[in-house]
Amino acid sequence: MNAIKQYHDSTCITFVERTIEKHYVVFKQGKGCYTTLGCVYQGLQTLSLGRGCEPEGTVVHELGHVLGCRHEQSRSDRDSFITVYENNIIPAMLGQFNKTEEDEEILDTAYNTESIMHYGNYAFSKDPDNLKSMEALDGTPLLEPYEKPGLTQSDIDMINKLYKCP
């Protein structure tokens, strides 16, 4: 899987086929693309890759969540870089845009709208043909993870910092 290779090639993270490992990820073909943030259960973490989740950027994004990476648009400093239009977002999906408390995040990297962990302009919009859910203050188009090739340097730096990679 090329998504896993991106982490192997750029960080000290190694995914191996499970034998007796205490912490492991189970990939399933569920309904949608999702997983929990970090390892919240004792050992097992399920990552769903259902229909439409095939693009490499989507898998890299979900693996980022497995490793504990939050959405870039949820950073506490996001309002200096993007505007979120809460009224345009499907109410049940507003949580995808909640800002993280400063004491719960690592801000050692610059805000990056190109991060694999950043959603696109129309993510979870009530009307994706007409209403943006967010936009960059500098006018940069925001792409969905599935439209991106994978990890950016700031994503790599964040993971390496989080896992104390050499």
Backbone as JSON Lines, residues from 0, in Angstrom:
{"i":0,"aa":"M","n":[0.85,-1.18,0.0],"ca":[0.0,0.0,0.0],"c":[0.89,1.24,0.0]}
{"i":1,"aa":"N","n":[0.74,2.08,-1.02],"ca":[1.58,3.26,-1.16],"c":[1.43,4.24,-0.01]}
{"i":2,"aa":"A","n":[0.25,4.32,0.59],"ca":[0.03,5.24,1.71],"c":[0.94,4.87,2.88]}
{"i":3,"aa":"I","n":[1.03,3.61,3.18],"ca":[1.9,3.15,4.26],"c":[3.36,3.44,3.92]}
{"i":4,"aa":"K","n":[3.72,3.24,2.67],"ca":[5.09,3.5,2.22],"c":[5.47,4.96,2.45]}
{"i":5,"aa":"Q","n":[4.53,5.88,2.29],"ca":[4.85,7.29,2.54],"c":[5.32,7.49,3.98]}
{"i":6,"aa":"Y","n":[4.66,6.85,4.93],"ca":[5.08,6.97,6.33],"c":[6.42,6.28,6.55]}
{"i":7,"aa":"H","n":[6.61,5.11,5.96],"ca":[7.88,4.39,6.1],"c":[9.05,5.21,5.55]}
{"i":8,"aa":"D","n":[8.84,5.84,4.41],"ca":[9.91,6.57,3.73],"c":[10.24,7.91,4.38]}
{"i":9,"aa":"S","n":[9.29,8.51,5.11],"ca":[9.46,9.88,5.58],"c":[9.54,10.05,7.09]}
{"i":10,"aa":"T","n":[9.19,9.02,7.83],"ca":[9.15,9.11,9.29],"c":[9.8,7.86,9.89]}
{"i":11,"aa":"C","n":[9.84,7.79,11.2],"ca":[10.35,6.58,11.86],"c":[9.22,5.59,12.14]}
{"i":12,"aa":"I","n":[8.03,5.87,11.64],"ca":[6.87,4.99,11.83],"c":[7.0,3.79,10.9]}
{"i":13,"aa":"T","n":[6.76,2.61,11.46],"ca":[6.79,1.39,10.66],"c":[5.51,0.6,10.93]}
{"i":14,"aa":"F","n":[4.8,0.29,9.89],"ca":[3.64,-0.59,9.98],"c":[4.1,-1.97,9.53]}
{"i":15,"aa":"V","n":[3.81,-2.98,10.33],"ca":[4.18,-4.36,9.98],"c":[2.94,-5.23,10.06]}
{"i":16,"aa":"E","n":[2.98,-6.35,9.37],"ca":[1.87,-7.3,9.47],"c":[1.86,-7.86,10.88]}
{"i":17,"aa":"R","n":[0.7,-7.89,11.5],"ca":[0.6,-8.28,12.91],"c":[0.85,-9.76,13.12]}
{"i":18,"aa":"T","n":[1.66,-10.03,14.14],"ca":[1.83,-11.39,14.64],"c":[1.43,-11.37,16.11]}
{"i":19,"aa":"I","n":[2.29,-10.79,16.96],"ca":[1.97,-10.71,18.4],"c":[1.99,-9.26,18.91]}
{"i":20,"aa":"E","n":[2.03,-8.3,18.01],"ca":[2.12,-6.89,18.41],"c":[0.92,-6.5,19.27]}
{"i":21,"aa":"K","n":[1.21,-5.73,20.33],"ca":[0.17,-5.29,21.26],"c":[-0.76,-4.25,20.63]}
{"i":22,"aa":"H","n":[-0.2,-3.33,19.89],"ca":[-0.98,-2.28,19.23],"c":[-1.02,-2.58,17.74]}
{"i":23,"aa":"Y","n":[-2.23,-2.56,17.17],"ca":[-2.36,-2.9,15.76],"c":[-3.58,-2.24,15.14]}
{"i":24,"aa":"V","n":[-3.54,-2.15,13.83],"ca":[-4.62,-1.55,13.05],"c":[-5.27,-2.64,12.21]}
{"i":25,"aa":"V","n":[-6.59,-2.68,12.25],"ca":[-7.35,-3.59,11.39],"c":[-8.02,-2.74,10.32]}
{"i":26,"aa":"F","n":[-7.74,-3.05,9.07],"ca":[-8.38,-2.36,7.95],"c":[-9.64,-3.13,7.6]}
{"i":27,"aa":"K","n":[-10.75,-2.4,7.48],"ca":[-12.0,-3.06,7.09],"c":[-12.67,-2.27,5.99]}
{"i":28,"aa":"Q","n":[-13.5,-2.95,5.24],"ca":[-14.26,-2.28,4.2],"c":[-15.62,-1.93,4.79]}
{"i":29,"aa":"G","n":[-15.66,-0.8,5.5],"ca":[-16.9,-0.36,6.15],"c":[-17.64,0.64,5.28]}
{"i":30,"aa":"K","n":[-18.51,1.38,5.92],"ca":[-19.26,2.43,5.23],"c":[-18.56,3.76,5.49]}
{"i":31,"aa":"G","n":[-17.73,4.17,4.59],"ca":[-17.03,5.43,4.73],"c":[-15.56,5.27,5.05]}
{"i":32,"aa":"C","n":[-14.91,6.44,5.17],"ca":[-13.47,6.53,5.44],"c":[-13.32,7.12,6.83]}
{"i":33,"aa":"Y","n":[-12.92,6.32,7.81],"ca":[-12.83,6.84,9.17],"c":[-12.03,5.92,10.08]}
{"i":34,"aa":"T","n":[-11.59,6.49,11.17],"ca":[-10.96,5.77,12.27],"c":[-11.02,6.7,13.47]}
{"i":35,"aa":"T","n":[-10.6,6.21,14.62],"ca":[-10.53,7.06,15.8],"c":[-9.2,7.82,15.78]}
{"i":36,"aa":"L","n":[-9.12,8.85,16.59],"ca":[-7.9,9.65,16.69],"c":[-6.95,8.98,17.67]}
{"i":37,"aa":"G","n":[-5.87,8.43,17.18],"ca":[-4.91,7.76,18.03],"c":[-5.46,6.45,18.56]}
{"i":38,"aa":"C","n":[-4.65,5.78,19.34],"ca":[-5.03,4.47,19.88],"c":[-5.82,4.67,21.17]}
{"i":39,"aa":"V","n":[-7.14,4.63,21.08],"ca":[-7.98,4.88,22.25],"c":[-8.43,3.59,22.93]}
{"i":40,"aa":"Y","n":[-8.32,2.5,22.23],"ca":[-8.69,1.2,22.81],"c":[-7.41,0.44,23.09]}
{"i":41,"aa":"Q","n":[-7.48,-0.55,23.92],"ca":[-6.29,-1.33,24.27],"c":[-5.82,-2.15,23.07]}
{"i":42,"aa":"G","n":[-4.91,-1.6,22.31],"ca":[-4.28,-2.34,21.23],"c":[-4.92,-2.21,19.88]}
{"i":43,"aa":"L","n":[-6.2,-2.56,19.75],"ca":[-6.88,-2.61,18.46],"c":[-7.36,-1.24,18.01]}
{"i":44,"aa":"Q","n":[-7.09,-0.92,16.75],"ca":[-7.66,0.27,16.13],"c":[-8.2,-0.14,14.76]}
{"i":45,"aa":"T","n":[-9.47,0.18,14.53],"ca":[-10.1,-0.15,13.25],"c":[-10.06,1.05,12.33]}
{"i":46,"aa":"L","n":[-9.68,0.82,11.09],"ca":[-9.66,1.87,10.07],"c":[-10.57,1.4,8.95]}
{"i":47,"aa":"S","n":[-11.64,2.15,8.71],"ca":[-12.6,1.81,7.67],"c":[-12.22,2.49,6.36]}
{"i":48,"aa":"L","n":[-12.15,1.69,5.32],"ca":[-11.91,2.2,3.96],"c":[-12.98,1.61,3.06]}
{"i":49,"aa":"G","n":[-14.14,2.26,3.05],"ca":[-15.26,1.79,2.24],"c":[-15.19,2.29,0.82]}
{"i":50,"aa":"R","n":[-16.29,2.17,0.13],"ca":[-16.37,2.62,-1.27],"c":[-16.03,4.11,-1.34]}
{"i":51,"aa":"G","n":[-15.17,4.47,-2.28],"ca":[-14.76,5.85,-2.47],"c":[-13.53,6.25,-1.67]}
{"i":52,"aa":"C","n":[-13.01,5.35,-0.85],"ca":[-11.86,5.65,0.0],"c":[-10.54,5.21,-0.62]}
{"i":53,"aa":"E","n":[-10.55,4.84,-1.89],"ca":[-9.36,4.28,-2.53],"c":[-8.24,5.28,-2.79]}
{"i":54,"aa":"P","n":[-8.52,6.56,-3.03],"ca":[-7.41,7.47,-3.34],"c":[-6.33,7.46,-2.25]}
{"i":55,"aa":"E","n":[-5.09,7.48,-2.7],"ca":[-3.97,7.4,-1.78],"c":[-4.02,8.49,-0.71]}
{"i":56,"aa":"G","n":[-4.38,9.72,-1.1],"ca":[-4.45,10.8,-0.13],"c":[-5.44,10.53,0.99]}
{"i":57,"aa":"T","n":[-6.55,9.87,0.68],"ca":[-7.55,9.52,1.69],"c":[-6.96,8.54,2.7]}
{"i":58,"aa":"V","n":[-6.26,7.54,2.21],"ca":[-5.66,6.54,3.1],"c":[-4.56,7.17,3.95]}
{"i":59,"aa":"V","n":[-3.74,8.03,3.35],"ca":[-2.7,8.73,4.11],"c":[-3.35,9.57,5.21]}
{"i":60,"aa":"H","n":[-4.44,10.25,4.9],"ca":[-5.18,11.06,5.87],"c":[-5.66,10.21,7.04]}
{"i":61,"aa":"E","n":[-6.3,9.09,6.75],"ca":[-6.82,8.23,7.82],"c":[-5.7,7.62,8.64]}
{"i":62,"aa":"L","n":[-4.59,7.26,8.01],"ca":[-3.44,6.76,8.77],"c":[-2.89,7.86,9.68]}
{"i":63,"aa":"G","n":[-2.99,9.12,9.23],"ca":[-2.6,10.23,10.1],"c":[-3.41,10.24,11.38]}
{"i":64,"aa":"H","n":[-4.71,9.99,11.27],"ca":[-5.55,9.91,12.47],"c":[-5.11,8.74,13.36]}
{"i":65,"aa":"V","n":[-4.81,7.6,12.75],"ca":[-4.33,6.44,13.51],"c":[-3.13,6.85,14.37]}
{"i":66,"aa":"L","n":[-2.27,7.68,13.81],"ca":[-1.05,8.1,14.5],"c":[-1.27,9.26,15.46]}
{"i":67,"aa":"G","n":[-2.49,9.79,15.52],"ca":[-2.79,10.85,16.47],"c":[-2.86,12.25,15.89]}
{"i":68,"aa":"C","n":[-2.8,12.37,14.57],"ca":[-2.86,13.69,13.93],"c":[-4.3,14.17,13.84]}
{"i":69,"aa":"R","n":[-4.51,15.4,14.25],"ca":[-5.83,16.02,14.17],"c":[-5.97,16.74,12.82]}
{"i":70,"aa":"H","n":[-7.18,17.18,12.54],"ca":[-7.41,17.96,11.33],"c":[-6.7,19.3,11.44]}
{"i":71,"aa":"E","n":[-6.06,19.7,10.38],"ca":[-5.36,20.99,10.35],"c":[-6.35,22.14,10.55]}
{"i":72,"aa":"Q","n":[-7.55,22.02,9.98],"ca":[-8.54,23.1,10.11],"c":[-9.11,23.2,11.52]}
{"i":73,"aa":"S","n":[-8.71,22.29,12.41],"ca":[-9.16,22.34,13.8],"c":[-8.13,22.99,14.72]}
{"i":74,"aa":"R","n":[-7.01,23.4,14.17],"ca":[-5.97,24.03,15.0],"c":[-6.52,25.29,15.67]}
{"i":75,"aa":"S","n":[-5.99,25.59,16.85],"ca":[-6.46,26.77,17.59],"c":[-6.12,28.07,16.87]}
{"i":76,"aa":"D","n":[-5.11,28.06,16.01],"ca":[-4.71,29.27,15.29],"c":[-5.31,29.38,13.89]}
{"i":77,"aa":"R","n":[-6.27,28.53,13.57],"ca":[-6.8,28.46,12.2],"c":[-7.44,29.76,11.71]}
{"i":78,"aa":"D","n":[-8.02,30.55,12.62],"ca":[-8.73,31.76,12.19],"c":[-7.8,32.81,11.57]}
{"i":79,"aa":"S","n":[-6.51,32.64,11.75],"ca":[-5.54,33.53,11.11],"c":[-5.27,33.12,9.67]}
{"i":80,"aa":"F","n":[-5.81,31.94,9.27],"ca":[-5.5,31.39,7.94],"c":[-6.73,31.03,7.11]}
{"i":81,"aa":"I","n":[-7.82,30.67,7.78],"ca":[-9.04,30.28,7.07],"c":[-10.26,30.88,7.75]}
{"i":82,"aa":"T","n":[-11.33,30.96,7.0],"ca":[-12.64,31.3,7.55],"c":[-13.51,30.06,7.42]}
{"i":83,"aa":"V","n":[-14.13,29.65,8.52],"ca":[-15.04,28.51,8.52],"c":[-16.46,29.07,8.53]}
{"i":84,"aa":"Y","n":[-17.28,28.59,7.61],"ca":[-18.67,29.03,7.49],"c":[-19.57,27.97,8.12]}
{"i":85,"aa":"E","n":[-19.74,28.06,9.43],"ca":[-20.49,27.04,10.16],"c":[-21.91,26.88,9.66]}
{"i":86,"aa":"N","n":[-22.55,27.97,9.23],"ca":[-23.93,27.89,8.75],"c":[-24.06,27.09,7.46]}
{"i":87,"aa":"N","n":[-22.95,26.88,6.76],"ca":[-22.97,26.13,5.5],"c":[-22.67,24.65,5.69]}
{"i":88,"aa":"I","n":[-22.34,24.25,6.91],"ca":[-21.9,22.88,7.19],"c":[-23.07,22.04,7.69]}
{"i":89,"aa":"I","n":[-23.13,20.8,7.24],"ca":[-24.13,19.85,7.73],"c":[-23.99,19.79,9.25]}
{"i":90,"aa":"P","n":[-25.06,20.07,10.0],"ca":[-24.96,20.15,11.46],"c":[-24.26,18.96,12.13]}
{"i":91,"aa":"A","n":[-24.55,17.76,11.68],"ca":[-23.95,16.58,12.29],"c":[-22.44,16.5,12.06]}
{"i":92,"aa":"M","n":[-21.92,17.3,11.14],"ca":[-20.5,17.26,10.81],"c":[-19.71,18.45,11.36]}
{"i":93,"aa":"L","n":[-20.36,19.31,12.11],"ca":[-19.67,20.48,12.67],"c":[-18.47,20.1,13.53]}
{"i":94,"aa":"G","n":[-18.53,18.94,14.15],"ca":[-17.41,18.48,14.98],"c":[-16.11,18.36,14.22]}
{"i":95,"aa":"Q","n":[-16.2,18.17,12.9],"ca":[-14.99,18.07,12.08],"c":[-14.25,19.41,12.0]}
{"i":96,"aa":"F","n":[-14.9,20.47,12.47],"ca":[-14.34,21.82,12.38],"c":[-14.11,22.44,13.76]}
{"i":97,"aa":"N","n":[-14.37,21.7,14.83],"ca":[-14.15,22.23,16.17],"c":[-12.68,22.58,16.37]}
{"i":98,"aa":"K","n":[-12.44,23.74,16.97],"ca":[-11.06,24.12,17.24],"c":[-10.55,23.35,18.45]}
{"i":99,"aa":"T","n":[-9.29,22.95,18.35],"ca":[-8.61,22.24,19.43],"c":[-8.13,23.25,20.47]}
{"i":100,"aa":"E","n":[-8.2,22.87,21.72],"ca":[-7.65,23.72,22.78],"c":[-6.13,23.78,22.61]}
{"i":101,"aa":"E","n":[-5.56,24.96,22.86],"ca":[-4.12,25.14,22.67],"c":[-3.29,24.15,23.47]}
{"i":102,"aa":"D","n":[-3.74,23.8,24.68],"ca":[-2.96,22.89,25.51],"c":[-3.09,21.42,25.08]}
{"i":103,"aa":"E","n":[-3.88,21.17,24.03],"ca":[-4.06,19.81,23.52],"c":[-3.38,19.6,22.18]}
{"i":104,"aa":"E","n":[-2.56,20.54,21.76],"ca":[-1.96,20.42,20.44],"c":[-0.5,20.83,20.45]}
{"i":105,"aa":"I","n":[0.18,20.39,19.41],"ca":[1.58,20.76,19.19],"c":[1.58,21.71,17.99]}
{"i":106,"aa":"L","n":[2.03,22.93,18.21],"ca":[2.05,23.91,17.13],"c":[3.48,24.24,16.72]}
{"i":107,"aa":"D","n":[4.28,23.2,16.54],"ca":[5.67,23.4,16.14],"c":[5.83,23.54,14.64]}
{"i":108,"aa":"T","n":[4.74,23.41,13.9],"ca":[4.8,23.57,12.45],"c":[3.86,24.71,12.06]}
{"i":109,"aa":"A","n":[4.17,25.35,10.95],"ca":[3.32,26.43,10.45],"c":[2.0,25.85,9.96]}
{"i":110,"aa":"Y","n":[0.94,26.63,10.06],"ca":[-0.36,26.22,9.54],"c":[-0.2,25.95,8.05]}
{"i":111,"aa":"N","n":[-0.78,24.84,7.59],"ca":[-0.57,24.44,6.2],"c":[-1.87,23.99,5.57]}
{"i":112,"aa":"T","n":[-2.43,24.82,4.69],"ca":[-3.68,24.46,4.02],"c":[-3.5,23.28,3.07]}
{"i":113,"aa":"E","n":[-2.26,22.96,2.72],"ca":[-1.99,21.82,1.83],"c":[-1.75,20.52,2.6]}
{"i":114,"aa":"S","n":[-1.76,20.59,3.93],"ca":[-1.57,19.38,4.74],"c":[-2.55,18.29,4.34]}
{"i":115,"aa":"I","n":[-2.11,17.06,4.41],"ca":[-3.01,15.93,4.12],"c":[-4.13,15.88,5.16]}
{"i":116,"aa":"M","n":[-3.95,16.54,6.28],"ca":[-4.95,16.55,7.34],"c":[-5.93,17.72,7.22]}
{"i":117,"aa":"H","n":[-5.84,18.5,6.14],"ca":[-6.73,19.65,5.93],"c":[-7.81,19.29,4.92]}
{"i":118,"aa":"Y","n":[-9.05,19.59,5.25],"ca":[-10.16,19.36,4.33],"c":[-10.22,20.45,3.27]}
{"i":119,"aa":"G","n":[-11.07,20.22,2.27],"ca":[-11.23,21.14,1.16],"c":[-12.31,22.19,1.4]}
{"i":120,"aa":"N","n":[-12.42,23.1,0.43],"ca":[-13.36,24.21,0.51],"c":[-14.81,23.79,0.78]}
{"i":121,"aa":"Y","n":[-15.22,22.66,0.26],"ca":[-16.63,22.27,0.33],"c":[-16.89,21.07,1.23]}
{"i":122,"aa":"A","n":[-15.94,20.73,2.08],"ca":[-16.08,19.55,2.95],"c":[-17.33,19.66,3.81]}
{"i":123,"aa":"F","n":[-18.17,18.66,3.73],"ca":[-19.39,18.55,4.53],"c":[-20.33,19.75,4.38]}
{"i":124,"aa":"S","n":[-20.29,20.38,3.22],"ca":[-21.19,21.5,2.94],"c":[-22.62,21.0,2.76]}
{"i":125,"aa":"K","n":[-23.57,21.81,3.21],"ca":[-24.99,21.51,2.99],"c":[-25.32,21.52,1.5]}
{"i":126,"aa":"D","n":[-24.58,22.33,0.75],"ca":[-24.81,22.47,-0.69],"c":[-23.44,22.61,-1.38]}
{"i":127,"aa":"P","n":[-22.76,21.47,-1.6],"ca":[-21.39,21.53,-2.12],"c":[-21.24,22.12,-3.52]}
{"i":128,"aa":"D","n":[-22.34,22.31,-4.22],"ca":[-22.25,22.95,-5.53],"c":[-22.19,24.47,-5.42]}
{"i":129,"aa":"N","n":[-22.62,25.0,-4.27],"ca":[-22.74,26.45,-4.13],"c":[-22.14,27.05,-2.85]}
{"i":130,"aa":"L","n":[-22.1,26.28,-1.76],"ca":[-21.7,26.84,-0.47],"c":[-20.39,26.26,0.03]}
{"i":131,"aa":"K","n":[-19.42,27.13,0.24],"ca":[-18.15,26.68,0.82],"c":[-18.33,26.46,2.31]}
{"i":132,"aa":"S","n":[-17.67,25.44,2.82],"ca":[-17.66,25.24,4.27],"c":[-16.52,26.03,4.89]}
{"i":133,"aa":"M","n":[-15.51,26.32,4.1],"ca":[-14.39,27.15,4.56],"c":[-13.61,27.63,3.36]}
{"i":134,"aa":"E","n":[-12.8,28.67,3.6],"ca":[-11.9,29.13,2.55],"c":[-10.67,29.77,3.18]}
{"i":135,"aa":"A","n":[-9.57,29.7,2.44],"ca":[-8.32,30.29,2.9],"c":[-8.39,31.8,2.78]}
{"i":136,"aa":"L","n":[-7.87,32.5,3.77],"ca":[-7.88,33.97,3.74],"c":[-7.06,34.52,2.58]}
{"i":137,"aa":"D","n":[-6.04,33.76,2.15],"ca":[-5.21,34.24,1.04],"c":[-5.72,33.8,-0.33]}
{"i":138,"aa":"G","n":[-6.89,33.15,-0.35],"ca":[-7.5,32.75,-1.61],"c":[-7.01,31.43,-2.18]}
{"i":139,"aa":"T","n":[-6.07,30.78,-1.51],"ca":[-5.57,29.48,-1.98],"c":[-6.71,28.48,-2.0]}
{"i":140,"aa":"P","n":[-6.92,27.77,-3.12],"ca":[-7.96,26.74,-3.14],"c":[-7.62,25.63,-2.14]}
{"i":141,"aa":"L","n":[-8.62,25.2,-1.39],"ca":[-8.43,24.12,-0.43],"c":[-8.88,22.82,-1.08]}
{"i":142,"aa":"L","n":[-7.98,21.87,-1.16],"ca":[-8.28,20.58,-1.77],"c":[-8.65,19.56,-0.71]}
{"i":143,"aa":"E","n":[-9.43,18.57,-1.11],"ca":[-9.76,17.46,-0.22],"c":[-8.57,16.52,-0.13]}
{"i":144,"aa":"P","n":[-8.45,15.76,0.96],"ca":[-7.34,14.8,1.05],"c":[-7.24,13.88,-0.16]}
{"i":145,"aa":"Y","n":[-8.38,13.46,-0.71],"ca":[-8.34,12.54,-1.85],"c":[-7.78,13.19,-3.11]}
{"i":146,"aa":"E","n":[-7.69,14.53,-3.12],"ca":[-7.14,15.25,-4.27],"c":[-5.65,15.53,-4.1]}
{"i":147,"aa":"K","n":[-5.08,15.14,-2.97],"ca":[-3.68,15.44,-2.66],"c":[-2.83,14.18,-2.82]}
{"i":148,"aa":"P","n":[-1.56,14.37,-3.14],"ca":[-0.69,13.2,-3.32],"c":[-0.28,12.52,-2.01]}
{"i":149,"aa":"G","n":[-0.31,13.25,-0.91],"ca":[0.08,12.63,0.35],"c":[0.68,13.62,1.32]}
{"i":150,"aa":"L","n":[1.62,13.13,2.12],"ca":[2.23,13.92,3.18],"c":[2.97,15.14,2.65]}
{"i":151,"aa":"T","n":[2.81,16.25,3.35],"ca":[3.62,17.44,3.07],"c":[4.78,17.44,4.05]}
{"i":152,"aa":"Q","n":[5.73,18.33,3.84],"ca":[6.86,18.39,4.76],"c":[6.39,18.74,6.17]}
{"i":153,"aa":"S","n":[5.39,19.6,6.3],"ca":[4.91,19.94,7.65],"c":[4.22,18.75,8.32]}
{"i":154,"aa":"D","n":[3.53,17.9,7.53],"ca":[2.95,16.67,8.09],"c":[4.06,15.77,8.61]}
{"i":155,"aa":"I","n":[5.1,15.61,7.81],"ca":[6.24,14.78,8.19],"c":[6.9,15.33,9.44]}
{"i":156,"aa":"D","n":[7.12,16.64,9.49],"ca":[7.74,17.27,10.65],"c":[6.91,17.05,11.91]}
{"i":157,"aa":"M","n":[5.58,17.18,11.79],"ca":[4.68,16.99,12.93],"c":[4.77,15.56,13.46]}
{"i":158,"aa":"I","n":[4.71,14.58,12.58],"ca":[4.77,13.18,13.01],"c":[6.13,12.88,13.63]}
{"i":159,"aa":"N","n":[7.19,13.36,13.01],"ca":[8.52,13.12,13.55],"c":[8.68,13.76,14.93]}
{"i":160,"aa":"K","n":[8.07,14.91,15.13],"ca":[8.11,15.57,16.45],"c":[7.28,14.77,17.46]}
{"i":161,"aa":"L","n":[6.09,14.37,17.05],"ca":[5.18,13.63,17.92],"c":[5.79,12.31,18.39]}
{"i":162,"aa":"Y","n":[6.49,11.63,17.5],"ca":[7.06,10.32,17.81],"c":[8.55,10.37,18.13]}
{"i":163,"aa":"K","n":[9.08,11.59,18.27],"ca":[10.49,11.77,18.61],"c":[11.41,11.0,17.66]}
{"i":164,"aa":"C","n":[11.11,11.12,16.37],"ca":[11.93,10.47,15.34],"c":[13.27,11.21,15.25]}
{"i":165,"aa":"P","n":[14.32,10.46,14.96],"ca":[15.64,11.11,14.84],"c":[15.72,12.02,13.62]}
